Amino acid sequence: MEREFIAERQHGLQALVNAILEHPMLAAFDIVKKFFDTVNYNRNHSESALQFVSMFLRSEPHWEVVEPLKEMGWRIRKSLFLIKPKDQPKQRLLLTWIEYGPDRLLSAKDQAAVMKLLPNIQHPSIHPFLHAIANENGALVIRDFNKDGCMRDIICKTKPTKASFLKRYCTPKSVQCFSMAEIKQYGRQILEVLKFLHDKGLAFHHLHAGNVLIEKEVCKLTDLENYMIGIPPYYKQFYSQFRKIHSSESIDVYSFGQLLYEMVFGKPLNQATIDFLPPNSPATIRSVLESILSTEACKMGLPTLEGLLSHPLFADETVRTVGIKPQLKIPSKLKETFKQYKEGSERKLKEEQKVIGQVRRLTKAKAHHSSDSERRRRKLEARKKSQKKLDLVKENGSTEIPDATTPTTPDSATSSAPAASTS
C-alpha cells in the first residue's frame, strides 16, 4: 500500500488502457466496450441478431443458416452468418446484420429506400449486393462469401474462418507485403471507385484492409452500407483530431493513406500520423504517404482524389477492369437525400472536432498545472509573497500581517500601535 508503488501502478495501467483504446480494432471490440461501459453495452448483441435473422428467414424461406461466424467480425453492432440457398446447398453466402450506429441521420423511410438502391450498383470494384433491406432496428445484407477473405487476410497469411479474430490479425506469425506493381494497380482501382462514389454524391468512409476483397486481381470494396447506417468509421478516432479533415472526400483520402501504408509495410500504422518513413521506401510511395499521413499534411489539408489519381505512382496505371462500365442510377429524390446526409455528417463531425479540441486544451492546461515545474514555480511565488508580507510588517513595526489587497497607510499603522500595547 505504499503511495509510490500505487502511483507507479496507476501510471502503468493508464498506459495500458491508452494503448488499447488507441488501437482502432481493439477499441471497437465488444469485450473492450463491455469492460469500460457496462451500462450501455450490457445487452447480448449476438442473441438479438440471431432473433432478427430468424424472423427474416421465415419471410424468405429459400435461404437457411449454415452457421454463425462469431470469430469473423470485430464490431459489436455487426453479426455475420454463413447461409446457403435451399436449391443450391453447396453454395455459400454471407449474411450481415448491422444495428444502427450513433452517427445515423436518415429517417426509417429514407433508410429503406437507400438499402433497396444498393443491389442496383454495378461497378467492377464494388462487391455486389444480392439482397439488402432495413427496418426500425437495423439493416440486413446478403452477398457472396469470399472464402479467401479480405486484403488483411492476404497480408497476415490467414483465412477468414481459420482462427479467432484477434489471433488472425493482432499476432500474425508472418506478414506479406504487396509488390510495387500490385500497389500501383490496386491503389489505382481503389481511387477510381472512390471517385465514382463521390461523383454520385456518395462516400465510403470505411476504407481499410478488412473491407477490401481481391478477386482475380481486381479489388472490390465491401460493406458500402456502413456509410448510410451510422457506424463510426475505422479511422475516426485518428482523423477527428484534425480540423482540416472534415469533408467526406478528405476522410476517404486519409483512409486510403492508412490502407496504402499497410499494403507497403505489411502492418497497420495504428497511429494518426507518421513523419519518419523507413529510408528504403520508394520515392513515389513516400511522396503519397507524406502528402496524406504527415502531421503537416493533416493540419494543413490533404490532396483530393483527383490529385492522387494524377500522382506519378498511379497516373500511368491502366486498371484491369477497363471496358466494364460502372452503373448507378439514383432517383432525384434520393439525390437530395444523399446531399443532405453528406452535409449533416460533415456538420456533425465538425461539432465533434470542436469538442475534442476543447477537451485537449483543457487536458493540456491541467497537465501543465500539475507538472513538477509548475508546482515549483507556484511554491517559489508563494515564498516570495510570504517574504514580502514579512518585510511590510518589519517596515511598519507591527506584529499584525496586513491584508495584501489593502495598502498600508501611516494612519493605519499609527492606530494599530496602541492596540498592540494595550493587549
N, C-alpha and C positions, 0 to 999 in steps of 0.2 A: 504493500500500500504506500510505498514511498512516492512522494509527489513527482520526483524526477522520472521515475520509471513509468508512472501513469501518463505523464506528459509525452514521454517518448513513444509509448504505445499508442496514444491518441494520434500523434503525428503520423505514425506508420500506417494505422488503419485508415486515416483520411487519405493518405497517398494511394492506398489500395482501392478505396472507393472511387477516387478521381480517375484512376487508370481504367476501372471497369466502365464507368459512365462516359468516358471519352471514347470508348470503342463503340462504333455505331451498331455493330451486330449484337454485342453483349448488352448494351444499354436498352435495346428493344426486346431482349429475350424475356419470355414470360416469367422465368424463375427470378430474374433480377427485379422486374417490375413488382412482383408479388412481395418480395423481400422488403423493398423500400416503401411500398404504398399498399398495405394490406386492405385499406378501406375501399379504394377504387378498383382493386384487382383481386377481389375475393371470390369472383364467380368462375365456375368451370367452363371456359370457353369451348373446350372440345365437346362436352356434352351438349351445349347449346347448338353448336354447329351440326352435330350428328342429328339432332332433332329437326332442324330446318332442312337438312339434306334429305332426310327420310320423308318429310312432308312433300318435298319437290318431286322425289322419285315416285311417290304414289300418284302424282298427276302426270308423270312422264314414265309410264311403265316399260318402255323399250330399253331403259338403262338399268343397271344394277351395280351395287357397290362390290368391288373385289376386296379392298382393304383400305383402312385409313392410313395415310402416310404421316404419322406423328413426328418422325425424325427428319422429314424433308424440309419443312419450313422453319422460320425463326420468328415470325411476327405473332404477337399474342392474339390479334384480331383475325388471323387468317388460318384456315384449316384446309388441308389437302386430302383428297380421296382418289384412289385408283378405281376407275369404273370400267365397265365394258358394255357394249350393245348386246342385247339378248340374241339378236340374229347373227352376230359375228363374235362369238365367245372368245376368240383368240386375240381380238383387237383390244388395245388398252388406251383409255382416255384419262385425262387429268381433270378432275372436278375441283374447283376452288370456291370456297365460301368465305366471303370477306365481310366483316361487320364494319359499319361506317366509322370513320376516324374523327378525331377532334377538329379537323380542318374542313369538314363537309359544309358546303354552302348551297347546294342545289336542293330544290323542293322535291318531294316524292314524285310528282308528275314529271318534272324535268329529268330526274334521275332515271325513271323508267324509259323515257324517250331516248336518252343517251345510250343506255345499255342495249336497246333494240338496234341502234345505229352501228354498234361495234362489229357485228358479224358482216356488215357490208363493206368494211375496209379491205381493200385489196392492195397489198404492197409486198414486193419480194422480201423486204427486210422487216416485216411485222408478222409475228406468229399469228396465224389466223384463228378467229373465234368460231367455234362450231355452234355455240349457244351462249346467250347472255341475257339475264333477267335481273330485276331488282324489286325488292319490296320494302316495307317500312323498317325492316331490321338490318338489311344488308344486301349484298349482290352475290349472284352465283354465276360462274363462268365455266364452260367446258371447252377444252381444246385438246389437241393430240398430245400424247405423253411422249416426251423425248427421253428414251432410256439412257442416252449418253450424257444427259444433264446439261448444265449451263457452262458458260465460259469459266466460271470459278472452279467447276469440276475438272475442266481441262487443265487449268493452272495447277490445281492441287493433286492431279492424277488420281481422281477418285470417281465414283459413280453416285448418282443422286440417292440411291437406297442402300448403299454399301454399309454405312455405319451411322452413328448419331451425328447430328448437325455439327456440334462443337468439335467432335473428333475429326470430321472430314475437313473442316476449314480453319479451325484455330490452331491445330497442331499437326499439319501435314508432314509426312515423313520426307517428302521431296517435292519440289515445285518445277514447273515447266514454263519458261518464258516464251513469248511469241517471237518469231523471226521478224526481221525488218520488212520483208515482203508481206507477211501476214499483218503486221501493224499498219502498213500503208493501205492494204486492201480493206481490212476490216474497219479501220478508222474512217476511211472514205465512205464505206457503206453506212456506218452509224451516223456520220454527219449528214449524209443525204436524206436519211429517213427522218432525222430530227428537223431538218429544213422543211421537208414535206409536211410534217405535223404543224409546224409554226405557220407555214403558208396557208394552212387550212383553218387557222385560228385555234389550234390545239397546242398542247405541250406534252412532255413526257415526265420530267421531274424525278423519275425513279430509275435513272440510268445507273447501273452498277453491274459488276460481273455476274451477279446472280440472276439478272434479268436479261441476259443476252445468250441466245442459243446459237450454235453454229451447225448448220445442216448443209452438207455438200459444198463447203467453202463459202457459204452465204450466211451472214449474221441476221438474226431475227430477234427483234425486241419483243419481249413478252411482258405481261402484267400492265398493259396500257391502261386498263380500267382503274388502276390505283390513283391516277391523276384526278379522276372525277369522283372518287369515293371519300376523299378527305383523309387518307392515310399519310402521316408525315413522311416526307422523302428520306431516303437512307442517309444523305449527307447534310440534312437540315441543320443539325447542331454545329456543323462546321461553317457553312456559308452564312448562317444567321448572325455571325459575329461581324460581318462586313456590310456596311450600309450601301455600298455600291452594287452588291449582288442582291437585287430585289426584283428584277424583271424575270418573267418566265424563261426568256432566252438565256439570260445570264446564269440562271440555275442549271439549265441543261448544259451550257458550256462548261461551268465549273465541274459538274458531274462527269462530263467527258474527260476533263483533265485528270480527275481521280482514277477513272477507268483506264486511261492511257498509261498512267504510272503503274498500275497493277499489271497491265499487259507487258510492259517493258521490263519490270524488275521481278515479276513473279510473286509479288506480295502486295497487300493493300497498304496505302500510306498511313492510314489511321491517325491522321492529324490534319489540321485545317490548311496549313501551308508548308512549303519547303523551299528554302533559299539556297541550299547547297546540294546539288545533284552530284552523283558519282562522276569523277573526272573522265571516265572512259565512255560516258554517254555520247551517242552520236549527236552531232551539232544540230541537225534538223529537229530531232526529238527534244533535245534540251531547249531549243527555241520555243517549241509549242508548250512544253511543261512550264517554263518560266513565265510565259505570257498568261498562264492561267493560274498556276499554283503558288507563285511567289507572293510574299507578303505585299510587295509594292503593287502587283497586278490586282490583288484582291481589294486593296484600298483605293486604287486609282480607277479601276474599271477593266473588264475582261473583253477579249475580242468577240466579234459576232460570229455566228455560224458561217456566214458568207465569207468572212475574213479567214476562218480556219480552212474552208474549202479551197481557198486560193493560196494557202500556205504551200511552200515548196515540198513539204512532206506528203501532201495529199493532192496537189493541183494536177499532176500529170498521171494520176492513177485512174484507170478505167475499171469501173466496177463490173463484176461478173454477172450482174443482174441486168445489164444493158439490154434493151429490147422488150423488157417486161414493163408495161405501162401501169403505174400506180393509179388507183381509182378510189375516190371517196366523194360521193355526192351528199352534201349536207343541206337539209331543208332550211329555208330562210329563217324560220322561227328559231331553229336550233343554232344558227349562226349568231344570232343576238344573244342566245343563252350562253354560248361559249365565250363571247366577248365579255359579257357581264361577269361570268365566272372567273375569267383570267384577271380582270380588273379587281374583283373582290379578293382573290387570293393574293395578288400583289399588294393590295392595300393592307390586308391582314398581316402579311409578312413585315411590312414597314412598321406597323404598330408594335409588333413583337420585337423587332430590332431596336426600336426606341426604348422599350422597357429593358431589354438586355443591356443597352448602353448605360442606362441609369443605374442598374444593379452593379455593373462592372465598375463604374465610377465610385459608387458608394463602398463597394468592397475594397477598392484601392485606397480610398480615404481611411477606412477602418484599419486596414493593414498598416498604412503609414502611421496612424495614430498610436497603434500598439507596438510599433517597432522599437528595438533597443535604442537606436539613435534618437528617436523622437522622445522616448522616455527620459533619456539622459538630458536632452535639451530642456524638457519641462522641469526636471529636478534642478537644473542649473538656474533656470528662470526663477523658480520658487526660492532658491537660496539668495539670489540677488535681491528679490523683493523683501525677503525677511531681513537681510542686511541693511537695506535702505530704510526700513522701518526703525531698526535699532539706531541707525545713525540719526534719524529725525528725533528720536527720544533723547539721545545724548545732547543734541543741539538745543532742545527745548528745556532740558533739565527736568523732565517729567518721567515718572515710572509707568504712566499710562500710555499705551501704544495708540496713537491717533488713527482715526479711520482713514484708509488710503484714498477714499473718494472725497474727503473733506479737507481742504487745505488748512494748515495750521497758521493762526494769526497771533500776533503778540498779545491781543486781548484775551484770547482763549488760553494761552499759556499762562498769563498772569492770574486769571481767575481760577485755574486749576491748582496753583501752588498753595493757597490757604486750605483748600480741601484736603490736600495731601498732608499738611502739617497738623490739621485738626484730627485726622484719622490716626 
